[in-house]
């Protein structure tokens, strides 16, 4: 027997975008009938939980900076706003700062970015190589021209954020449906609902494509070409031999290499590479680190000559 249910809005994808959108819709109007459809409630391959979940004010585009300023305001009361039966979620938000380093070639653009951020009230400061070395002595600053640092930037537990939005949306009345949407329906040129792999059809005038890396595939069912490709990225967790009393920020080096201290002598690193494969492929390749990341790390942090 086919299910034919009508909703005010349907979220296709139950990651943080879908669940947050459902939450804010229901917060605005509790009478709305909203559905969140997620094909894998374990979230094993979900982009949200695989994210490093960093929020930063250091963008060069005004609108991006304003979005992050709002995001920081949301995080101030997030635990209280998302509490269920008096239990507050712990998203482990830590504002250890972000440090974007520049070489001489990138210095001017970096300074322009810092000026834009400061003009919008962001507490971003420009550090000279000497100041970087004084604060973060592990870094070799010989090839650096400076860097932008913002103390408000930080990271959080992505899964905890997602589950907080999901659980709160459901408490407010969202219907969480486990299923895979195979196509968006349209009638007379207008969106009219979605069809599931089970054959069930759910009806609505408003479908939110919150499928993340799978958004392109979903949009194609309406003959829409989205410039969204799933690209495989890898991060690596390192056990180092360094001992430091300094809390190191998420640091982005001029080469594009990123590094963040997780705890004590444990760091996480990653880098966008030009030959990162496009597609849904979740295997892990240690050789990528050996060939492409370790040489960068050693150049900027000579004490990382031995890693585990």
C-alpha positions in Angstrom: 0.0 0.0 0.0 1.4 3.3 -1.1 1.9 6.0 1.5 0.6 9.4 0.3 1.4 12.1 2.9 1.5 15.8 2.4 4.0 18.1 4.2 4.7 21.8 4.2 8.4 21.1 3.6 10.7 18.1 3.1 14.4 17.9 3.8 16.2 15.4 1.6 19.2 14.6 3.7 19.4 14.5 7.5 22.8 15.9 8.0 23.3 19.2 9.8 21.9 21.3 7.0 18.6 19.3 6.8 18.1 19.0 10.5 19.0 22.7 11.2 16.7 23.9 8.5 13.9 21.8 9.9 14.6 23.1 13.4 14.5 26.8 12.4 11.4 26.3 10.3 9.5 24.7 13.3 10.9 27.3 15.7 9.5 30.0 13.4 6.1 28.2 13.0 5.4 25.2 15.2 2.3 24.4 13.1 4.3 23.4 10.1 4.4 19.8 9.0 8.1 19.0 8.2 9.8 15.8 7.2 13.5 14.9 7.3 14.5 12.0 5.0 17.8 10.3 5.7 19.0 7.2 3.9 21.6 6.2 6.6 20.7 7.2 10.2 24.0 5.7 11.4 25.7 8.7 9.5 28.7 6.5 8.8 29.6 8.4 5.6 27.8 11.6 6.3 29.7 14.8 5.4 28.7 16.4 8.7 30.3 13.9 11.0 33.4 13.5 8.8 34.0 17.3 8.9 36.6 18.9 11.1 33.8 21.3 12.2 35.7 24.5 12.3 34.1 28.0 12.5 36.1 31.0 11.5 35.8 34.7 10.9 38.8 34.8 8.6 37.2 35.0 5.2 37.8 37.6 2.5 34.1 37.8 1.5 31.9 40.1 3.7 28.9 37.8 3.6 30.9 34.8 4.7 32.2 36.8 7.6 28.7 37.9 8.6 27.5 34.3 8.5 30.2 33.2 10.9 29.6 36.2 13.2 26.0 34.9 13.4 27.2 31.4 13.9 29.3 32.4 16.9 26.2 34.1 18.4 24.2 30.9 18.0 27.0 28.9 19.7 26.9 31.1 22.8 23.4 29.8 23.7 23.4 26.5 21.7 23.5 24.2 24.7 20.6 26.0 26.4 18.6 26.3 23.1 19.0 22.6 22.3 18.4 21.2 25.7 15.9 18.2 25.9 14.2 17.5 29.2 16.8 19.7 31.0 19.8 17.8 29.4 22.1 20.1 27.4 24.2 18.8 24.5 27.9 19.0 24.9 29.4 20.0 21.5 33.0 20.4 23.0 33.4 23.8 21.4 37.0 25.0 21.9 38.1 28.4 20.7 41.8 27.7 20.2 41.9 30.2 17.3 42.8 29.9 13.7 46.1 31.0 12.2 46.4 31.6 8.5 50.1 31.9 7.5 51.3 33.8 4.4 54.5 33.8 2.5 55.7 36.9 0.7 53.7 36.1 -2.4 50.4 35.9 -0.4 51.1 38.7 2.1 49.2 41.5 0.4 46.0 39.4 -0.1 46.2 38.2 3.5 46.5 41.8 4.8 43.5 42.8 2.7 41.5 40.0 4.2 42.5 41.0 7.7 41.5 44.6 7.0 38.0 43.4 5.8 37.6 41.3 8.8 38.6 44.1 11.2 36.2 46.5 9.4 33.4 44.2 10.4 34.4 44.1 14.1 36.3 40.8 14.1 39.2 40.6 16.6 41.6 39.4 14.0 45.3 40.5 14.4 48.2 40.4 12.0 51.3 38.6 13.4 54.8 39.2 12.2 57.1 36.2 11.8 58.8 37.2 15.0 55.5 37.3 16.9 54.5 33.9 15.4 57.7 32.4 16.6 57.3 33.8 20.0 53.8 32.5 20.4 54.2 29.2 18.6 57.9 28.2 18.9 57.5 24.9 16.9 57.0 26.8 13.7 59.9 27.6 11.4 59.2 31.2 10.3 62.1 31.6 7.9 59.8 31.5 4.8 56.8 33.2 6.4 55.8 36.9 5.9 53.2 36.9 8.7 49.8 35.6 9.4 46.3 36.4 10.5 45.1 35.1 13.9 41.6 35.2 15.4 41.1 34.0 18.9 37.4 33.4 18.4 37.8 30.8 15.7 37.5 27.2 16.9 36.4 23.7 16.4 33.6 21.5 17.8 32.2 18.0 17.8 30.3 17.8 14.5 28.3 14.8 15.4 27.1 16.4 18.6 26.0 19.5 16.7 24.1 17.4 14.2 22.4 15.2 16.9 21.4 18.3 18.9 19.7 19.8 15.8 18.1 16.5 14.9 16.7 15.7 18.3 15.4 19.2 18.8 13.8 19.3 15.4 12.0 16.0 16.2 10.9 17.3 19.6 9.4 20.3 17.8 7.4 18.0 15.5 9.6 17.1 12.6 9.1 13.6 11.2 12.3 11.7 10.8 12.0 9.2 8.0 14.6 6.6 7.1 14.6 6.2 3.4 16.4 7.1 0.1 14.9 9.7 -2.2 15.3 8.6 -5.8 13.7 11.6 -7.4 12.0 14.9 -6.9 8.5 15.0 -8.3 7.1 17.9 -10.3 3.6 18.7 -11.6 3.0 21.3 -14.2 6.5 22.5 -14.0 6.4 22.9 -10.2 8.0 20.8 -7.4 5.3 18.6 -5.9 7.1 16.1 -3.7 9.6 13.2 -3.7 9.6 9.5 -4.6 11.4 7.0 -2.3 13.3 3.9 -3.3 10.4 2.0 -1.7 8.0 3.4 -4.2 6.3 5.7 -1.7 5.6 9.2 -2.7 5.5 12.2 -0.2 4.0 15.4 -1.3 5.0 19.0 -0.7 5.5 22.3 -2.5 8.9 22.8 -1.0 11.8 20.4 -1.1 15.2 21.3 0.4 18.1 19.6 -1.3 20.2 19.0 1.8 21.9 15.8 0.4 25.4 17.3 0.6 27.8 15.3 -1.6 24.8 13.6 -3.1 23.0 16.9 -4.0 24.1 16.8 -7.6 22.5 13.4 -8.2 19.2 14.5 -6.6 19.1 17.7 -8.6 19.6 15.8 -11.9 16.1 14.3 -11.4 14.8 17.8 -12.2 17.3 18.2 -15.1 19.3 20.7 -12.9 23.1 20.6 -13.1 24.6 21.6 -9.8 28.3 22.3 -9.7 28.7 20.0 -6.7 31.2 17.1 -6.9 32.0 14.7 -4.2 35.8 14.9 -3.7 37.7 12.5 -1.5 39.8 14.3 1.1 42.0 12.6 3.7 43.1 13.8 7.1 45.8 12.1 9.3 46.1 12.0 13.0 49.7 12.1 14.2 51.4 11.1 17.4 54.4 13.3 17.7 57.4 13.4 20.1 57.1 17.2 20.8 56.3 18.5 24.2 54.7 21.9 24.5 52.7 23.9 27.0 51.4 26.0 24.2 47.9 25.3 22.7 48.4 25.4 19.0 45.6 26.8 16.8 44.2 25.4 13.6 47.0 26.5 11.3 46.9 26.8 7.6 50.3 27.1 6.0 51.1 28.9 2.6 51.2 25.5 0.8 47.6 24.8 1.9 48.6 22.3 4.5 46.4 22.5 7.7 47.4 21.4 11.2 45.5 21.4 14.5 46.5 20.2 17.9 44.0 17.8 19.2 45.5 17.2 22.6 49.0 17.2 24.1 51.3 15.7 21.4 48.5 14.6 19.1 47.9 16.6 16.0 45.6 16.3 12.9 46.7 17.4 9.5 45.3 17.5 5.9 45.8 19.1 2.6 43.8 19.6 -0.6 45.6 18.0 -3.4 45.1 18.6 -7.2 44.6 14.9 -7.9 42.1 14.2 -5.0 39.7 11.7 -6.6 36.1 12.6 -7.4 33.5 10.1 -6.3 32.3 8.2 -3.4 35.3 6.2 -2.2 36.1 6.0 1.5 39.3 3.9 1.6 42.4 5.3 3.4 45.8 5.7 1.8 48.8 6.2 4.1 51.1 6.9 1.1 49.3 10.2 0.5 50.7 11.4 3.8 54.2 10.1 3.1 54.4 11.6 -0.3 52.6 14.9 0.0 52.0 16.0 3.6 55.0 14.9 5.6 57.5 16.9 3.5 55.4 20.0 4.1 55.2 19.3 7.8 58.9 18.9 8.1 59.5 22.1 6.2 57.4 24.2 8.6 58.0 22.1 11.8 61.4 20.5 11.8 60.6 18.7 15.1 58.1 16.6 13.2 60.9 14.6 11.5 59.7 11.5 13.4 56.0 10.8 13.5 53.8 7.9 14.3 
